[in-house]
Amino acid sequence: MDLYRDPSPAGASSISLEAEVPEVLFEGMRDFLRSHPQWDQYSVITSALAGFLFQNGCGDHSVTQHYLDGLFLQR
């Protein structure tokens, strides 16, 4: 896994992530994105990662906020 830090506007920062995933997960994401054009690959990965971290005990407020946004944001 490779990580690259990219500055974002408004003082927020983001990390560019390069990772290998099983082909079946990639195909599942691709199929999901085809049927949900309001989502993009970055939103799916961010939502999945925030969900994993939240459900496994990460108490960081920003992670919790990303998790809740993914649950309740109408896309």
Backbone as a printed PyTorch tensor [residue, N CA C, xyz], in Angstrom:
tensor([[[  0.8510,  -1.1580,   0.0000],
         [  0.0000,   0.0000,   0.0000],
         [  0.9030,   1.2290,   0.0000]],

        [[  0.5870,   2.1840,  -0.8610],
         [  1.3300,   3.4300,  -0.9370],
         [  0.4180,   4.5730,  -0.5300]],

        [[  0.9560,   5.5180,   0.2510],
         [  0.2050,   6.6820,   0.6980],
         [  0.9130,   7.9360,   0.2220]],

        [[  0.1520,   8.9080,  -0.2580],
         [  0.6870,  10.1840,  -0.7040],
         [ -0.1520,  11.2850,  -0.0840]],

        [[  0.4930,  12.2420,   0.5740],
         [ -0.2370,  13.3480,   1.2120],
         [ -0.4150,  14.4660,   0.1970]],

        [[ -1.6800,  14.8950,   0.0330],
         [ -2.0110,  15.9860,  -0.8670],
         [ -2.7220,  17.0740,  -0.0850]],

        [[ -2.2640,  18.3320,  -0.2090],
         [ -2.9930,  19.4070,   0.4750],
         [ -4.3290,  19.6390,  -0.2060]],

        [[ -5.3320,  19.9450,   0.6010],
         [ -6.6600,  20.2480,   0.0830],
         [ -7.0230,  21.6710,   0.4520]],

        [[ -7.9800,  22.2490,  -0.2560],
         [ -8.4120,  23.6000,   0.1040],
         [ -9.0320,  23.6370,   1.4930]],

        [[ -9.1190,  24.8140,   2.0440],
         [ -9.7570,  25.0760,   3.3390],
         [ -9.0420,  24.4000,   4.5010]],

        [[ -7.7570,  24.1620,   4.3730],
         [ -6.9840,  23.6320,   5.4750],
         [ -7.1160,  22.1420,   5.7050]],

        [[ -8.0080,  21.4650,   5.0190],
         [ -8.1540,  20.0160,   5.1780],
         [ -7.0430,  19.3280,   4.4020]],

        [[ -6.6550,  18.1780,   4.8510],
         [ -5.6500,  17.4340,   4.1110],
         [ -6.2180,  16.0870,   3.7270]],

        [[ -5.6800,  15.5330,   2.6740],
         [ -6.1020,  14.2080,   2.2500],
         [ -4.8700,  13.4050,   1.8770]],

        [[ -5.0340,  12.1130,   1.8960],
         [ -3.9710,  11.1890,   1.5540],
         [ -4.4060,  10.4450,   0.3090]],

        [[ -3.5220,  10.3950,  -0.6530],
         [ -3.8040,   9.6120,  -1.8430],
         [ -3.3610,   8.1870,  -1.5450]],

        [[ -4.2420,   7.2320,  -1.7800],
         [ -4.0140,   5.8510,  -1.3850],
         [ -3.9620,   4.9620,  -2.6170]],

        [[ -2.9360,   4.1590,  -2.6780],
         [ -2.8310,   3.1670,  -3.7400],
         [ -2.7640,   1.8030,  -3.0750]],

        [[ -3.7160,   0.9360,  -3.4040],
         [ -3.7710,  -0.3780,  -2.7650],
         [ -4.2660,  -1.4180,  -3.7470]],

        [[ -3.8050,  -2.6300,  -3.5740],
         [ -4.3180,  -3.7460,  -4.3530],
         [ -5.4840,  -4.3590,  -3.5980]],

        [[ -6.5670,  -4.6230,  -4.3230],
         [ -7.7450,  -5.2480,  -3.7210],
         [ -8.1130,  -6.4720,  -4.5470]],

        [[ -8.7550,  -7.4360,  -3.9340],
         [ -9.1970,  -8.6020,  -4.7030],
         [-10.1110,  -8.1700,  -5.8560]],

        [[ -9.9710,  -8.8570,  -6.9610],
         [-10.7290,  -8.5030,  -8.1530],
         [-12.2340,  -8.5040,  -7.8970]],

        [[-12.7140,  -9.4420,  -7.0830],
         [-14.1510,  -9.5180,  -6.8100],
         [-14.6410,  -8.2460,  -6.1170]],

        [[-13.8330,  -7.6520,  -5.2310],
         [-14.2230,  -6.3980,  -4.5850],
         [-14.2230,  -5.2480,  -5.5800]],

        [[-13.2260,  -5.2220,  -6.4560],
         [-13.1610,  -4.1870,  -7.4770],
         [-14.3830,  -4.2660,  -8.3950]],

        [[-14.7300,  -5.4830,  -8.8140],
         [-15.8960,  -5.6650,  -9.6910],
         [-17.1800,  -5.2610,  -8.9780]],

        [[-17.2810,  -5.5890,  -7.6920],
         [-18.4490,  -5.1780,  -6.9130],
         [-18.5640,  -3.6690,  -6.8250]],

        [[-17.4450,  -2.9890,  -6.6010],
         [-17.4580,  -1.5330,  -6.5440],
         [-17.8210,  -0.9540,  -7.9100]],

        [[-17.2610,  -1.4970,  -8.9620],
         [-17.5470,  -1.0220, -10.3130],
         [-19.0390,  -1.1790, -10.6290]],

        [[-19.6210,  -2.3250, -10.2800],
         [-21.0410,  -2.5480, -10.5190],
         [-21.8930,  -1.5730,  -9.6970]],

        [[-21.4980,  -1.3600,  -8.4480],
         [-22.2190,  -0.4110,  -7.6010],
         [-22.1820,   0.9900,  -8.2130]],

        [[-21.0130,   1.4180,  -8.6650],
         [-20.8710,   2.7560,  -9.2330],
         [-21.6740,   2.9210, -10.5210]],

        [[-21.7690,   1.8650, -11.2960],
         [-22.5720,   1.9310, -12.5260],
         [-24.0450,   2.1410, -12.2190]],

        [[-24.5310,   1.5540, -11.1470],
         [-25.9540,   1.6760, -10.8160],
         [-26.2480,   2.8280,  -9.8510]],

        [[-25.2120,   3.4930,  -9.3540],
         [-25.3710,   4.6390,  -8.4480],
         [-24.4580,   5.7690,  -8.9190]],

        [[-24.8330,   6.4580,  -9.9950],
         [-23.9390,   7.4690, -10.5880],
         [-23.6620,   8.6680,  -9.6830]],

        [[-24.4350,   8.8360,  -8.6170],
         [-24.1900,   9.9320,  -7.6880],
         [-22.9790,   9.6610,  -6.7840]],

        [[-22.5060,   8.4250,  -6.7550],
         [-21.3120,   8.0460,  -5.9910],
         [-20.1100,   8.0470,  -6.9270]],

        [[-18.9250,   8.2050,  -6.3620],
         [-17.6960,   7.9980,  -7.1170],
         [-16.7900,   7.0850,  -6.2990]],

        [[-15.7010,   6.6330,  -6.9050],
         [-14.8310,   5.6660,  -6.2280],
         [-14.2580,   6.2280,  -4.9370]],

        [[-14.0240,   7.5160,  -4.8840],
         [-13.4490,   8.1190,  -3.6820],
         [-14.4560,   8.1140,  -2.5390]],

        [[-15.7140,   8.3950,  -2.8400],
         [-16.7530,   8.3700,  -1.8120],
         [-16.9650,   6.9630,  -1.2780]],

        [[-16.9370,   5.9770,  -2.1570],
         [-17.1220,   4.5830,  -1.7310],
         [-15.9850,   4.1530,  -0.8060]],

        [[-14.7560,   4.4220,  -1.2020],
         [-13.6000,   4.0210,  -0.3860],
         [-13.6000,   4.7640,   0.9470]],

        [[-13.8740,   6.0670,   0.9270],
         [-13.9050,   6.8480,   2.1650],
         [-14.9790,   6.3220,   3.1070]],

        [[-16.1600,   6.0500,   2.5590],
         [-17.2570,   5.5280,   3.3740],
         [-16.9120,   4.1600,   3.9580]],

        [[-16.3350,   3.2900,   3.1420],
         [-15.9720,   1.9480,   3.6050],
         [-14.9010,   2.0060,   4.6940]],

        [[-13.8930,   2.8400,   4.5010],
         [-12.8110,   2.9470,   5.4760],
         [-13.3190,   3.5530,   6.7860]],

        [[-14.1360,   4.5970,   6.6920],
         [-14.6910,   5.2090,   7.8990],
         [-15.5780,   4.2070,   8.6440]],

        [[-16.3760,   3.4340,   7.9070],
         [-17.2180,   2.4180,   8.5390],
         [-16.4000,   1.3750,   9.2630]],

        [[-15.3410,   0.9070,   8.6250],
         [-14.4720,  -0.0890,   9.2500],
         [-13.8390,   0.4700,  10.5310]],

        [[-13.2690,   1.6630,  10.4440],
         [-12.6050,   2.2500,  11.6080],
         [-13.5930,   2.4920,  12.7500]],

        [[-14.7590,   3.0610,  12.4360],
         [-15.7620,   3.3310,  13.4560],
         [-16.2160,   2.0400,  14.1330]],

        [[-16.5240,   1.0310,  13.3370],
         [-17.0340,  -0.2230,  13.8820],
         [-15.9810,  -1.0050,  14.6640]],

        [[-14.7200,  -0.6370,  14.4770],
         [-13.6480,  -1.3260,  15.1990],
         [-13.0280,  -0.4580,  16.2820]],

        [[-13.7970,   0.5220,  16.7540],
         [-13.4160,   1.2370,  17.9560],
         [-12.6680,   2.5330,  17.7960]],

        [[-12.4850,   3.0330,  16.5980],
         [-11.8070,   4.3230,  16.4460],
         [-12.7210,   5.4140,  16.9850]],

        [[-12.2300,   6.1760,  17.9270],
         [-13.0500,   7.1990,  18.5620],
         [-12.7990,   8.5980,  18.0500]],

        [[-12.0240,   8.7490,  16.9950],
         [-11.7300,  10.0730,  16.4450],
         [-13.0150,  10.7170,  15.9100]],

        [[-13.2510,  11.9560,  16.3000],
         [-14.4740,  12.6570,  15.9130],
         [-14.6210,  12.7560,  14.3920]],

        [[-13.5370,  13.0180,  13.6850],
         [-13.5960,  13.1470,  12.2250],
         [-13.9850,  11.8300,  11.5610]],

        [[-13.4720,  10.7240,  12.0840],
         [-13.8370,   9.4070,  11.5410],
         [-15.3160,   9.1530,  11.7730]],

        [[-15.7940,   9.4650,  12.9850],
         [-17.2110,   9.2960,  13.2980],
         [-18.0670,  10.1410,  12.3630]],

        [[-17.6430,  11.3690,  12.1100],
         [-18.4000,  12.2610,  11.2260],
         [-18.4580,  11.7010,   9.8060]],

        [[-17.3410,  11.1960,   9.2820],
         [-17.3400,  10.5800,   7.9470],
         [-18.2660,   9.3610,   7.9180]],

        [[-18.2320,   8.5820,   8.9700],
         [-19.0910,   7.4010,   9.0530],
         [-20.5670,   7.8030,   9.0140]],

        [[-20.9420,   8.7610,   9.8530],
         [-22.3350,   9.1990,   9.9000],
         [-22.7570,   9.8680,   8.6020]],

        [[-21.8670,  10.6430,   8.0020],
         [-22.1810,  11.2600,   6.7080],
         [-22.4780,  10.1910,   5.6630]],

        [[-21.7130,   9.1180,   5.6890],
         [-21.9360,   8.0300,   4.7440],
         [-23.2530,   7.3140,   4.9740]],

        [[-23.7110,   7.2730,   6.2180],
         [-24.9870,   6.6280,   6.5300],
         [-26.1820,   7.4800,   6.1500]],

        [[-26.0910,   8.7700,   6.4100],
         [-27.2620,   9.6240,   6.3120],
         [-27.2610,  10.5940,   5.1410]],

        [[-26.1590,  10.7340,   4.4710],
         [-26.1050,  11.6370,   3.3340],
         [-26.8920,  11.0290,   2.1810]],

        [[-27.8420,  11.7650,   1.6930],
         [-28.6440,  11.2930,   0.5600],
         [-27.8430,  11.4690,  -0.7090]],

        [[-27.5050,  10.3680,  -1.3210],
         [-26.7420,  10.4160,  -2.5760],
         [-27.6070,   9.9260,  -3.6930]]])
